[in-house]
Amino acid sequence: MNRRCRILILHGLSLLLGLLAVSACQAGEPPRSSAAGVSEKTKESRMWMTIYGRRLAITLADNNTARAFSAQLPLTLHMEELNGNEKHAKLPTSLPANASRPGLIRNGDLMLYGDDTLVVFYSTFDSMYSYTRIGRVDDATGLARALGPRSARITFSTQ
């Protein structure tokens, strides 16, 4: 390969690297880390659900509904039992909704029905109803047992 060809290849590679660097900058900066080593994005996408002293982590969906719900926290709700697979409660204020039919509801799904009813599902099943996703319990093992067969008092918090 002659010298001119090598120079053209190096210039092309330099241009490509420069474009990649500009593209990365335009995509936004990476999540900042706090002193505890947890990224700010992770903190924003996490909340907690406490049922009779048992604390469960919930990862929030990346949508306006989840952000609006999180802004209302802390919140303690008396959640009624329904159909042997969910607990539900009316929220104090409506949330932005973008409902769709999820098809399969999973144990641990946290959803919004309509624009003001929070639903915690503790069983996996097919559904034809429309919901807006708020989040999901990270480890839903034993969630049905923790919630019990009757209504439950559940606290949602960011800490």
C-alpha positions in Angstrom: 0.0 0.0 0.0 1.5 3.3 -1.0 1.9 6.3 1.3 -1.0 8.3 -0.2 -3.4 5.4 0.4 -2.3 5.1 4.0 -2.8 8.9 4.6 -6.4 8.7 3.1 -7.2 5.8 5.4 -5.9 7.6 8.5 -7.8 10.8 7.5 -11.0 8.6 7.1 -10.5 7.0 10.4 -9.9 10.3 12.1 -13.1 11.7 10.6 -15.1 8.6 11.7 -13.8 8.9 15.3 -14.6 12.6 15.3 -18.2 11.9 14.2 -18.6 9.2 16.8 -17.4 11.6 19.5 -19.8 14.3 18.4 -22.7 11.8 18.2 -21.9 10.6 21.8 -21.9 14.1 23.1 -25.3 14.8 21.5 -26.8 11.7 23.0 -26.3 13.2 26.4 -24.0 12.7 29.2 -23.8 9.4 31.1 -25.7 9.1 34.4 -23.9 10.9 37.2 -22.8 8.9 40.2 -23.5 9.9 43.8 -21.2 9.5 46.7 -22.7 6.1 47.4 -21.8 4.9 43.9 -25.5 4.7 42.7 -26.3 6.5 39.5 -28.8 9.3 39.7 -30.8 7.6 36.9 -31.1 4.4 39.0 -32.3 6.4 42.0 -34.9 8.1 39.9 -36.2 4.8 38.5 -36.6 3.1 41.9 -39.3 3.2 44.6 -40.4 1.0 47.4 -43.6 -0.7 48.4 -44.0 -1.7 52.1 -46.7 -4.3 53.0 -47.0 -5.1 56.7 -43.3 -4.3 57.3 -42.0 -6.2 54.2 -40.2 -3.7 51.9 -40.1 -4.5 48.2 -38.1 -2.6 45.5 -40.0 -1.5 42.4 -38.3 -0.4 39.2 -40.3 2.4 37.6 -41.2 2.5 33.9 -39.6 5.3 31.9 -42.8 7.2 31.3 -44.8 10.3 32.4 -47.2 8.1 34.4 -44.5 6.7 36.6 -42.9 10.1 37.1 -46.2 11.6 38.1 -46.9 8.8 40.5 -43.4 9.0 42.0 -44.0 12.8 42.6 -47.0 11.9 44.8 -44.9 9.8 47.2 -44.9 8.9 50.0 -48.4 7.6 49.8 -50.2 5.0 51.9 -53.2 3.4 50.4 -55.9 1.0 51.6 -55.9 -1.4 48.6 -59.0 -3.6 48.1 -58.8 -7.2 46.9 -60.2 -8.1 43.4 -60.4 -11.4 41.5 -57.8 -13.3 43.6 -55.0 -11.7 41.5 -54.8 -7.9 42.3 -55.1 -5.2 44.9 -56.4 -1.8 43.7 -57.0 1.7 45.1 -58.2 5.0 43.9 -55.4 7.6 43.9 -55.9 11.1 45.4 -55.2 12.7 42.0 -55.4 11.6 38.4 -52.2 10.7 36.5 -51.4 11.0 32.8 -52.4 7.8 31.1 -51.3 6.1 28.0 -53.2 2.8 28.3 -52.6 -0.3 26.1 -53.5 -3.9 26.4 -50.5 -5.7 27.8 -52.0 -9.1 27.1 -50.0 -11.0 29.8 -50.1 -9.5 33.2 -47.2 -10.7 35.4 -46.9 -11.2 39.1 -45.4 -7.9 40.5 -46.8 -5.6 37.8 -47.7 -2.1 39.0 -50.3 -0.5 36.7 -52.7 2.3 36.3 -56.3 1.5 35.3 -58.0 4.5 33.8 -56.3 7.6 35.1 -56.8 7.3 38.9 -56.7 3.6 39.9 -53.5 2.0 41.0 -53.3 -1.8 40.7 -50.7 -4.2 42.1 -50.9 -7.6 40.4 -49.8 -10.7 42.4 -50.6 -13.4 39.9 -49.7 -14.0 36.2 -52.6 -14.2 33.8 -53.9 -13.0 30.4 -56.0 -9.9 30.3 -57.9 -8.0 27.7 -58.1 -4.8 29.8 -56.0 -1.8 29.1 -53.5 -0.4 31.6 -50.7 2.1 31.7 -47.5 0.6 33.1 -46.0 2.3 36.2 -43.4 -0.3 37.2 -42.6 -3.7 38.4 -41.6 -5.3 41.7 -38.0 -6.4 41.3 -38.5 -9.7 43.1 -42.2 -10.7 43.3 -41.5 -14.1 44.9 -44.0 -14.4 47.8 -45.9 -11.2 46.8 -49.3 -13.0 47.0 -48.5 -14.3 50.5 -47.3 -10.8 51.6 -50.5 -9.1 50.3 -52.8 -11.7 51.8 -56.3 -12.7 50.8 -58.1 -9.5 51.9 -57.5 -5.8 51.5 -54.1 -4.5 52.4 -52.5 -1.3 53.7 -49.6 -0.5 51.4 -47.1 2.4 51.6 -45.3 3.5 48.5 -42.1 5.7 48.9 -39.0 6.8 47.2 -36.8 6.0 50.2 
